[in-house]
Amino acid sequence: MFRALVEGRELTRFGVRLEVLPQGQITGRGFGMRVGGEWEWRDGYFCRTLEFGQSGDPYNCQLVLQDGDTLRFISDQGQGDQADLRIR
């Protein structure tokens, strides 16, 4: 289901444009920096790494909730910080 939602579409929020590719890559830009990473769907969670500029986020599995054309990603298997991205 997740793959069908994002395939061929961008995920956006202020200053961020990402593509989550079916082959397991994440590409895009965030606040003028290139963003890249890898992802997999594991045990009902979106698990990913991210690299941006000289920084990055370590591997983290996130709960994904959908509300219309918005996806909410909640880190630490739904126990951490959250970010809303629109499907375009």
N, C-alpha and C positions, 0 to 999 in steps of 0.2 A: 504494500500500500504506500509506504513512504516513497519508495523509488518512483512509483507512478505519479505521485504529487509533484515531485521536483524535476523529473526528467524533462530536459529541454527548456527549463524555466530558470529565472534568477530569483534568489532570495535577497531582499533588500531591507535596509533600515537607514536612518540618517547616516550618510558618509560611508556606507558599506554596500557592496554588490558582490554576491557570491554565486557560484554554480556548484552544485553537488552532482558530480558526474557518475553515471551508472557503473563505471569501471573502478570506482573507489577513490577518485581524486576529488579534492576541493580546490577551486581556483577562483580568483577574483581580485578585488581591490578594497582596501579599507583605509579611509582618510589619507588617500594618496599613496599608500604602500601596497605592494603586491602581497596577496594572501595566497597561501597554498597549504595543502595538507592531504591527509588520507582519512577515509572513513569506512566503516562496516556496520551492518545491522547485526547486533548480537543480543540474544535473549530479550528482545523487545526494546532495546535501547539503541540510539544513534551514538556510536563510539567513534571518536575522532581525535586527530592531532591537528594543530594549526601552527603555521609559521607566518609571521608578518614582520617586515623590516628586519631588524636584528634580533627580534624576540619571537616568542612562540608560547603556545599552551601545550602542556603535556597531554598524553592520552587521557580522555575522559569520556565516560558513558552518560548520555543525557536522555532524559525522558522528553518525548516530543508530543505536544498537544496541538490539535488543530481547532481553530475557530474561524470559519469562513476561509478567507485567503491569507490568514495569519497563522504562522507556526510558532509556538512557544517552545524554546529549548531550555530545559532546566537541568543544570549540571549535577554531577554526583548522584546519578540515578534518581533525579527528582527531588533531591534534598538541598541543592545549592542555589547559586545565582541563576537568574533567568534572563533570556533575551528573546524578544519578539522580532521575527522577520516576516515580511510580506512576500507572498508568492507572486511573481510577475511573469 
